[in-house]
Amino acid sequence: MNQSQRYIRQVRLPEVGIQGQEKISRAKVLVVGAGALGCAALSYLAPAGIGTIGILNNDTVKKSQVWF
């Protein structure tokens, strides 16, 4: 699937168009927190074609001895 097919729904909108989608692809977004709201926001931002997405989350991950 090429770029024009992937974002065809957005490009069809008069408010977005090809120029708008190009701006979206150059956009940079920082999502602070990847919990409930952050996770939901990320699931919309990524398929919209945002160029760069940063995720800032203050949680720590504890190393576990359990191996699956």
C-alpha positions as CSV (number, residue, x, y, z in Angstrom):
1,M,0.0,0.0,0.0
2,N,1.5,3.3,-1.0
3,Q,1.1,6.7,0.8
4,S,-1.7,8.0,-1.4
5,Q,-3.8,4.9,-0.8
6,R,-3.1,4.8,3.0
7,Y,-4.4,8.4,3.6
8,I,-7.1,8.6,1.0
9,R,-9.9,9.2,3.5
10,Q,-8.1,12.2,4.9
11,V,-7.0,13.6,1.5
12,R,-10.6,13.4,0.3
13,L,-11.7,15.9,3.0
14,P,-11.7,19.4,1.7
15,E,-10.3,20.6,5.0
16,V,-7.2,18.4,4.7
17,G,-6.4,17.6,1.0
18,I,-3.0,16.7,-0.3
19,Q,-1.3,19.8,1.2
20,G,-2.8,19.2,4.6
21,Q,-1.7,15.6,4.6
22,E,1.8,16.7,3.7
23,K,1.8,19.1,6.7
24,I,0.6,16.2,8.9
25,S,3.5,14.0,7.7
26,R,5.9,16.8,8.7
27,A,4.3,17.3,12.1
28,K,6.0,16.3,15.4
29,V,3.9,15.4,18.4
30,L,5.0,14.6,22.0
31,V,2.5,12.5,24.0
32,V,3.0,12.9,27.7
33,G,1.9,9.8,29.4
34,A,1.1,6.5,27.7
35,G,-1.7,5.5,30.1
36,A,-5.4,5.4,29.3
37,L,-5.6,8.7,27.5
38,G,-2.1,8.7,26.0
39,C,-2.6,5.2,24.6
40,A,-5.9,6.2,23.0
41,A,-4.3,9.3,21.5
42,L,-1.4,7.4,20.1
43,S,-3.8,4.9,18.4
44,Y,-5.3,7.8,16.5
45,L,-2.1,9.8,15.8
46,A,-0.1,7.0,14.3
47,P,-2.5,5.9,11.5
48,A,-3.2,9.6,10.8
49,G,0.3,9.8,9.4
50,I,2.1,12.1,11.9
51,G,5.7,12.3,10.9
52,T,7.3,12.0,14.3
53,I,5.7,10.8,17.5
54,G,7.5,11.0,20.8
55,I,6.2,9.3,24.0
56,L,7.2,10.5,27.4
57,N,6.1,8.3,30.3
58,N,7.4,8.4,33.9
59,D,6.7,4.8,34.7
60,T,9.5,2.4,35.6
61,V,9.8,-1.1,34.4
62,K,11.1,-3.6,36.9
63,K,13.3,-6.4,35.5
64,S,11.7,-9.7,36.3
65,Q,13.3,-13.1,36.8
66,V,10.3,-14.8,35.0
67,W,11.1,-16.0,31.5
68,F,8.3,-17.1,29.2
